Amino acid sequence: MKKENKTWKWLLTLVLFLILVGITDAQPVQAAVKLNTSAVSLCVGDKYQLKLGGTTKKVTWKSSKTSVAKVSSKGLVTAKGKGAATITATCSNKKYSCKVKVNKTYKIDQSVISIKKNTDVTAMLSVDGKLNASVEDKKICSVTFGKWDGDYMPILVTPKKVGSTTVKFTNTANTEYCTLSVTVTALPSVAKFQPASISTGADALIAGENKFSVPFSLNRGSKKTYLRFYDENGATIRSISVGSLVANKKKTVLWDGKDDDGNPVNGTFTYAVIADGNRTNAEGSVNALSASPFGKGDGTEKNPYLVSDLSELYLIRNYNGCHFAQDADIDFNYAMTAQLFDDSNPFSGIYDGSYEGKNYRMTNLVGYNSVFGCIGSDGTIVNVTMSNCVLNTVGSLLAFTNNGTVDNCMVDGKILCNAGNQAAMLVMYNKGVIRDCRVSGSLNVKASNVIGMTTLKAGGIAFQNNGTIAKCTSSVQIVEEIAVGTYVANTIHQIYAGGIAAENASGAFVTECVFTGTILANVTLPETVKDVEPIQVYQTYAGFVAGTNNGYIIRCPKTSSGGLKEQGTGNGTVE
């Protein structure tokens, strides 16, 4: 029986001990007693509330210089005059101090910061002046200024290395200054960007047409990572969550050109990586369009701008160098048009007159200019079909000068050159390559009431060839006429006509071309001399390939075109 009583007492003692231990462990740890700040900068008239935390005991407050800063019994500091003072809080015979810097017109809203990521502070200057910052140890942090908003300016402090330093801020308005003690407790992640790109290789990001690819890595791991895009005012327009990233592992983020609400955006946007709440130091920019200027496409080879009407055809001048495809017939509606390009701004892109295997036409052009004007050495015109088009002057219908490539184009039209002496159905001056093209229609070059020496030149494909014309077919009806008004002795009138080219220059090639049209070259003399022999006032040079040839004519088959030879005259080679 006695043994049972001892056991009961032992158990009761153990329970009481455990309860006491539990009560002791459950009591909260008292916070350290300290002021809410150890330094503050104010302007005359400002107030700042100091608080001594970590205690409920009575606190007494005292200022070292009341003419500079006065403190109430509850710790409210009032800036009275320019200078420096120390506010002391006394509690349980222990003293806690805060340094107060008072200026008349200038202050920084914080005097002491402890940071591990980019941190904003704010300057206030109530008179006109420029702020300057001097960092004591530039390895610890850097400082950049924002834009004034009234009397206030944001200042960004960027940590660079763990440690402490002091930043001294001055201004050009007066001799006032403020200091900021900076302690960097940890370094933020640094982003390293690899070259960004548009998914299709385009120059601009176009919502719905392509995507912007941004590859990057971080030098430190990040649990919460975002790629953010900012407008020109610094506002976030798109934040893309990347999640957790491992240090030095590449991550690629795609942006579709839309904001956080799914709306397409326009403009130039900067982007940066946010790692665990810190905006990293590296960033880039991208130009974005809310929609294709042509309705569809981004101007690349895989996704060309689609040209659907006359207004979009004119628009290609603003996007020279891009890829274009015509996806509808374009009706000029018998209007006169200015050429799209010239020698100072030649076409340097690719224009394809077909889309998804279907060819489309340009029709009803009436005017005094070719459509494309000048094609540069990097330019290509392919699969363009022109029909029922009329030119009323010197020139040609597709382009005036070709330095690039004209491929598989077809032109059917009428040229009425009554106020000039030179014309061609496709291109006037070819310095590049024309191949697999077909021309038809009528080409009339006429001169009336002629007195002085006159020379007419016309070619089915080109007026003057200084490049290569290959595998082309011309069925043009060429008519060249000179009506002599008054006979002038020793004056010779000349006509050059070529089924392919009026002139094939030295070093130029015409190869595997066919002419199935007709050539009529005629000089009409005045009634007073036309029956007089042996007056000779004109010469005509016509060839089913070239009117005059000083280059090379190779494998161009003969036709039944009035028994013409390959060349009307010249010292070129015919094979």
C-alpha positions in Angstrom: 0.0 0.0 0.0 2.9 2.4 0.8 4.5 1.5 -2.6 1.3 2.7 -4.4 1.4 6.1 -2.6 5.0 6.7 -3.6 4.2 6.0 -7.3 1.3 8.4 -7.2 3.4 11.2 -5.8 6.1 10.6 -8.4 3.7 10.8 -11.3 2.1 14.0 -9.8 5.5 15.7 -9.6 6.3 14.8 -13.2 3.1 16.3 -14.5 3.6 19.5 -12.6 7.1 19.8 -14.0 6.0 19.4 -17.6 3.3 22.0 -17.2 5.8 24.5 -15.8 8.2 23.8 -18.6 5.4 24.3 -21.2 4.4 27.6 -19.6 7.9 28.8 -19.6 8.5 27.9 -23.3 5.2 29.5 -24.4 6.1 32.9 -23.1 7.0 35.3 -26.0 10.6 36.6 -26.4 10.7 40.3 -25.7 11.7 42.4 -28.8 14.9 44.5 -28.6 14.3 48.1 -27.5 15.2 50.5 -30.3 14.1 53.6 -32.1 12.3 53.3 -35.4 15.2 55.2 -37.1 18.7 56.3 -36.2 18.8 59.3 -38.6 16.3 61.5 -40.4 16.5 64.5 -42.7 13.9 67.2 -42.6 13.0 70.6 -43.9 12.1 73.5 -41.7 8.5 73.0 -40.7 8.5 69.2 -41.2 7.3 66.8 -38.4 8.5 63.3 -37.8 7.2 60.8 -35.3 9.9 58.9 -33.4 8.9 55.7 -31.6 10.8 53.6 -29.1 9.8 50.0 -29.7 10.2 46.9 -27.6 9.1 48.5 -24.3 6.0 49.7 -22.5 7.9 51.6 -19.9 8.0 55.4 -19.6 10.1 57.2 -22.2 11.5 60.7 -21.9 12.6 62.7 -24.9 15.2 65.5 -25.3 16.7 67.5 -28.1 20.3 68.6 -28.1 19.4 71.8 -29.9 15.8 72.9 -29.8 16.5 75.8 -32.2 17.0 73.1 -34.9 14.7 70.3 -33.8 12.1 70.3 -31.0 10.7 67.0 -29.6 7.4 66.5 -27.7 6.9 64.3 -24.7 5.5 61.7 -27.1 8.5 61.7 -29.5 7.1 64.0 -32.2 10.0 65.9 -33.8 9.4 69.4 -35.3 12.1 70.9 -37.5 12.6 74.5 -36.4 15.8 75.8 -38.1 18.6 74.8 -40.4 21.3 72.7 -38.7 21.9 69.4 -36.9 20.5 68.0 -33.6 20.4 64.8 -31.8 17.1 63.5 -30.3 17.6 61.3 -27.2 15.0 58.8 -25.8 15.7 57.7 -22.2 14.1 54.6 -20.8 15.1 52.6 -17.7 18.3 54.7 -17.5 19.3 53.7 -21.1 19.6 56.2 -23.9 18.7 55.8 -27.5 19.6 58.5 -30.1 18.5 59.7 -33.5 20.5 62.2 -35.6 18.3 64.9 -37.2 19.5 66.9 -40.2 17.4 70.0 -41.0 17.6 71.9 -44.3 15.5 74.9 -45.4 14.6 73.6 -48.9 16.0 70.1 -49.4 15.7 66.6 -47.9 15.8 62.9 -48.6 12.9 61.0 -47.1 15.2 58.3 -45.6 18.6 58.6 -44.0 19.4 55.0 -43.3 18.4 52.0 -45.4 19.3 48.3 -45.2 18.7 46.7 -48.6 19.1 43.5 -50.7 17.3 44.7 -53.8 16.8 47.9 -55.7 15.2 50.4 -53.4 13.6 53.8 -54.0 14.1 56.9 -51.8 12.6 60.3 -52.5 14.2 63.7 -52.7 12.3 67.0 -52.1 13.7 70.3 -53.3 11.4 73.3 -53.1 13.6 75.6 -55.3 15.0 75.1 -58.8 18.1 73.1 -58.7 19.9 69.9 -60.0 20.6 67.0 -57.7 24.0 65.2 -57.5 25.0 62.0 -55.7 28.4 61.0 -54.4 28.8 57.4 -53.3 31.6 56.9 -50.8 32.2 53.3 -51.9 31.0 52.8 -55.4 31.5 49.0 -55.2 28.6 48.8 -52.6 25.8 50.5 -54.5 24.9 52.9 -57.4 22.4 55.7 -57.5 20.2 56.8 -60.4 17.8 59.7 -60.6 14.2 59.7 -61.9 12.1 62.6 -63.2 10.8 65.5 -61.1 7.2 65.4 -60.1 6.6 68.8 -58.7 9.1 69.2 -55.9 9.7 65.5 -55.6 12.1 63.2 -57.4 12.5 59.4 -57.1 16.0 58.0 -56.6 16.9 54.4 -57.2 19.6 52.8 -55.1 20.9 49.6 -56.7 22.9 47.2 -54.5 26.2 45.9 -56.0 28.1 44.3 -53.1 27.4 43.3 -49.5 28.7 46.0 -47.2 28.0 49.5 -46.0 28.6 53.0 -47.5 27.3 56.5 -47.4 25.8 58.5 -50.2 26.0 62.3 -50.0 23.3 64.2 -52.0 23.9 67.8 -52.9 22.1 70.3 -55.1 22.9 73.3 -57.2 20.3 75.5 -55.6 22.3 76.1 -52.4 24.8 74.6 -50.1 22.5 72.1 -48.4 23.2 68.4 -48.4 21.8 65.2 -47.1 23.4 61.9 -46.4 22.0 58.3 -46.8 23.6 55.4 -45.0 23.3 52.3 -47.1 23.8 48.8 -45.9 23.6 46.0 -48.4 22.7 42.8 -46.7 22.5 40.5 -49.7 23.1 40.8 -53.4 20.2 40.6 -55.9 20.2 38.3 -58.8 21.8 39.5 -62.0 20.2 38.6 -65.4 22.3 37.8 -68.4 20.4 38.2 -71.7 21.2 36.3 -74.8 20.2 38.0 -78.1 16.4 38.3 -78.3 14.6 37.7 -81.6 11.2 37.8 -83.3 10.0 34.2 -84.0 9.7 34.8 -87.8 12.8 37.0 -88.1 10.7 40.1 -88.6 11.8 43.6 -87.5 8.8 44.2 -85.3 6.6 42.2 -83.0 3.1 42.1 -84.4 0.3 40.7 -82.2 -1.2 37.7 -83.8 1.5 37.3 -86.4 4.7 36.4 -84.4 6.2 36.2 -81.0 9.1 37.9 -79.2 11.6 35.4 -77.8 13.8 36.5 -74.8 16.4 34.0 -73.6 18.2 34.8 -70.3 19.7 33.3 -67.2 20.3 34.4 -63.6 23.5 34.2 -61.7 21.5 33.1 -58.6 18.5 31.0 -58.1 15.1 32.6 -57.9 11.9 31.2 -56.4 9.6 33.7 -58.0 10.7 35.0 -61.4 8.9 37.3 -63.9 9.7 38.8 -67.2 8.1 42.2 -67.3 7.5 44.6 -70.2 7.3 48.4 -69.5 5.9 51.3 -71.6 7.8 54.5 -72.2 6.6 55.8 -68.8 7.8 52.8 -66.9 4.4 51.3 -66.3 4.1 47.5 -66.4 2.1 46.4 -69.4 2.8 42.7 -69.3 4.1 40.4 -66.5 4.9 36.9 -67.5 5.5 34.4 -64.6 8.5 32.2 -65.1 8.4 30.4 -61.8 11.4 29.0 -60.0 14.8 29.3 -61.8 18.1 27.5 -61.1 21.2 29.6 -61.2 22.9 29.9 -64.7 20.3 27.8 -66.4 18.9 29.4 -69.6 15.2 30.2 -69.8 13.4 31.4 -72.9 10.2 33.4 -72.5 7.8 34.2 -75.4 5.7 37.4 -75.6 2.8 37.7 -77.9 2.6 41.5 -78.0 -0.4 41.7 -75.7 -0.9 43.4 -72.3 -2.0 41.7 -69.1 -5.7 42.1 -70.2 -5.1 40.4 -73.6 -5.1 43.6 -75.6 -2.6 44.1 -78.4 -0.1 47.0 -77.8 1.7 49.6 -79.9 5.0 51.2 -79.3 8.6 50.5 -78.0 8.7 48.6 -74.8 11.6 47.8 -72.5 11.8 44.5 -70.6 13.6 43.2 -67.5 13.7 40.2 -65.2 12.2 40.4 -61.7 13.8 37.9 -59.4 12.3 37.4 -56.0 10.8 40.9 -56.1 14.0 42.6 -57.4 14.3 44.1 -60.8 17.6 42.9 -62.2 20.1 45.2 -63.7 20.0 44.0 -67.4 17.2 44.9 -69.8 16.4 45.4 -73.5 13.7 46.8 -75.8 11.4 45.7 -78.6 9.2 47.5 -81.1 5.6 46.2 -81.1 2.6 46.7 -83.4 -1.0 45.9 -82.4 -1.8 44.6 -85.9 -0.1 44.1 -89.2 -0.1 47.4 -91.2 -1.2 45.3 -94.2 -4.0 43.5 -92.3 -1.9 40.3 -92.2 1.7 39.3 -92.2 4.9 40.6 -90.6 7.1 41.2 -93.7 9.2 38.0 -93.5 9.7 35.3 -96.1 7.6 32.8 -94.1 4.9 35.4 -93.2 4.9 38.1 -95.9 2.9 41.3 -95.7 -0.3 40.6 -97.7 -1.1 43.3 -100.3 -4.8 43.3 -101.0 -5.7 46.7 -102.6 -4.2 49.8 -104.1 -3.8 51.6 -100.7 -1.7 48.7 -99.4 0.3 48.6 -102.6 1.3 52.3 -102.0 2.1 51.3 -98.4 5.0 49.1 -99.3 7.1 52.2 -99.7 7.1 52.6 -95.9 8.3 49.0 -95.4 11.0 48.7 -98.1 13.2 45.6 -97.7 10.4 43.4 -96.5 8.6 40.5 -98.2 5.2 41.1 -99.8 2.7 38.8 -101.4 -0.4 39.9 -103.4 -3.5 38.1 -102.2 -6.2 39.8 -104.3 -6.6 41.5 -107.7 -5.6 45.2 -107.6 -7.6 47.6 -109.8 -6.0 50.9 -110.6 -9.4 52.1 -111.8 -7.9 53.9 -114.8 -6.0 56.3 -112.5 -2.6 57.8 -113.0 -0.1 56.7 -110.3 3.3 57.8 -109.1 6.0 55.1 -109.2 6.6 53.4 -105.9 10.4 53.7 -105.9 13.2 55.6 -107.5 17.0 55.7 -107.9 17.4 57.4 -104.4 15.2 54.7 -102.8 15.1 51.5 -104.9 12.9 48.6 -104.0 15.0 46.2 -101.9 12.5 43.6 -100.8 10.6 40.7 -102.5 7.2 41.3 -104.1 5.3 38.2 -105.1 2.2 38.6 -107.2 0.9 35.2 -106.1 -0.2 33.8 -102.7 -0.8 30.2 -101.7 -0.4 29.0 -105.3 -2.8 31.5 -106.9 -1.7 34.4 -109.1 -3.4 37.8 -108.9 -3.5 40.6 -111.3 -2.9 44.3 -111.5 -5.4 45.9 -113.9 -6.6 49.1 -115.5 -3.5 51.2 -115.0 -3.5 54.4 -117.1 -0.7 56.9 -116.6 2.8 58.1 -117.2 4.8 55.9 -114.8 5.8 52.3 -114.3 4.4 50.7 -111.1 7.6 49.8 -109.3 10.0 52.5 -110.7 13.5 51.4 -109.6 14.3 47.8 -108.4 17.5 47.7 -106.4 20.2 45.1 -106.5 18.6 43.3 -103.6 15.0 43.6 -105.0 13.0 40.9 -106.6 9.7 41.1 -108.4 8.1 37.7 -109.1 4.8 36.4 -110.4 3.4 39.8 -111.1 0.6 39.9 -113.8 -0.4 43.2 -115.4 -3.3 43.4 -117.9 -5.2 46.2 -119.7 -2.6 48.7 -118.7 -1.8 51.8 -120.7 1.3 54.1 -120.7 1.1 57.4 -122.4 4.7 58.5 -122.5 8.4 57.3 -122.6 8.8 54.4 -120.3 7.6 50.9 -119.4 4.9 49.3 -117.3 6.4 47.1 -114.7 9.6 49.0 -113.7 11.7 51.8 -115.2 15.1 50.4 -114.0 15.9 46.9 -112.8 19.1 46.3 -110.9 17.8 43.1 -109.2 15.6 40.3 -110.4 12.3 40.2 -112.4 11.1 36.6 -112.6 8.0 35.0 -114.1 6.1 38.2 -114.7 3.5 38.8 -117.4 2.5 42.2 -118.9 -0.2 42.7 -121.4 -0.8 46.4 -122.3 -0.6 49.3 -124.6 2.1 51.9 -124.8 1.4 55.1 -126.7 4.7 57.0 -126.8 3.8 60.0 -128.9 5.8 62.5 -126.9 9.1 60.7 -126.6 11.4 58.4 -128.5 11.9 55.3 -126.3 9.7 52.7 -124.8 9.6 49.0 -123.7 6.7 46.9 -122.5 8.3 45.4 -119.3 11.5 47.4 -118.2 13.3 50.4 -119.7 16.8 49.8 -118.3 17.8 46.3 -117.3 21.0 46.0 -115.3 20.0 42.8 -113.4 18.2 39.6 -114.4 14.9 39.2 -116.3 13.8 35.6 -116.7 10.8 33.6 -117.7 8.7 36.7 -118.4 6.0 37.1 -121.0 4.8 40.4 -122.7 2.1 41.1 -125.1 0.0 43.9 -126.5 1.0 46.9 -128.6 3.9 49.3 -128.4 3.7 52.4 -130.5 6.6 55.0 -130.6 5.9 57.8 -133.0 7.4 61.2 -133.9 5.5 63.7 -136.1 6.5 66.7 -138.1 10.1 66.0 -137.6 12.8 68.4 -138.8 16.0 67.7 -137.0 17.6 64.3 -136.6 15.4 61.9 -134.7 16.0 58.4 -133.3 13.3 56.0 -132.1 14.0 52.9 -130.0 11.6 50.3 -128.8 12.0 46.8 -127.2 9.5 44.1 -126.3 11.0 43.2 -123.0 13.5 46.0 -122.4 14.6 49.2 -124.0 18.3 48.8 -123.0 19.8 45.6 -121.7 23.0 45.8 -119.6 22.3 42.6 -117.7 20.7 39.2 -118.6 17.4 38.5 -120.2 16.7 34.7 -120.3 13.8 32.4 -121.3 11.4 35.3 -122.0 8.7 35.4 -124.6 7.5 38.6 -126.5 4.4 38.7 -128.7 4.3 42.5 -128.8 3.1 44.4 -131.9 5.8 47.0 -132.2 5.2 50.0 -134.4 7.7 52.8 -134.8 7.0 55.7 -137.1 8.7 58.9 -138.0 6.8 61.5 -140.0 9.3 64.0 -141.5 7.9 67.5 -141.7 10.7 69.3 -143.6 13.6 67.7 -145.5 17.0 68.8 -144.2 20.0 67.8 -146.2 22.4 65.4 -144.5 20.0 64.7 -141.7 19.5 61.0 -141.0 16.5 59.7 -139.0 17.0 56.3 -137.3 14.7 53.6 -135.9 15.9 50.7 -133.7 13.4 47.9 -132.9 14.0 44.7 -131.1 11.5 42.0 -130.2 13.3 41.5 -126.9 15.5 44.6 -126.5 16.0 47.8 -128.5 19.7 47.8 -127.4 21.7 44.8 -126.1 24.8 46.5 -124.7 28.4 45.3 -124.6 28.7 42.4 -122.1 24.9 41.9 -121.9 23.2 38.6 -122.6 19.9 37.6 -124.2 19.5 33.9 -124.1 16.7 31.4 -125.0 14.2 34.1 -125.7 11.3 33.9 -128.3 9.7 36.7 -130.3 6.3 35.9 -131.9 5.1 39.5 -132.5 5.5 41.9 -135.3 7.7 44.9 -136.0 6.8 47.8 -138.3 9.4 50.5 -138.7 8.4 53.3 -141.1 9.6 56.8 -142.0 7.2 59.0 -143.9 8.8 61.8 -146.1 7.2 65.1 -147.1 5.3 65.1 -150.4 7.9 67.4 -152.0 10.8 64.9 -151.7 9.4 61.4 -151.2 9.6 60.6 -154.9 13.0 62.2 -155.5 15.8 59.8 -156.0 18.3 59.1 -154.5 17.5 61.0 -151.3 18.2 58.9 -148.2 17.0 60.5 -145.0 16.5 57.5 -142.7 17.8 54.1 -141.5 15.9 51.3 -139.8 17.5 48.6 -137.7 15.1 45.8 -136.6 15.9 42.4 -135.2 13.6 39.8 -133.7 15.9 39.8 -130.6 17.7 43.2 -130.7 17.7 46.4 -132.8 21.4 46.8 -132.1 23.5 44.2 -130.4 27.0 44.6 -129.0 26.6 41.9 -126.4 25.6 38.2 -126.7 22.5 36.6 -128.3 22.5 32.9 -127.5 20.1 30.2 -128.6 17.2 32.5 -129.5 15.2 30.5 -132.1 14.2 32.2 -135.4 10.6 32.9 -136.0 8.5 33.9 -139.0 8.5 37.6 -138.0 8.9 39.1 -141.4 12.2 37.4 -142.1 14.0 39.4 -139.5 17.5 38.4 -138.2 18.5 38.3 -134.6 20.0 41.7 -134.7 19.3 44.8 -136.8 22.9 46.0 -136.5 25.9 45.8 -134.1 29.1 43.9 -133.5 27.9 41.5 -130.9 27.9 37.8 -130.9 25.1 35.6 -132.1 25.1 31.9 -131.4 
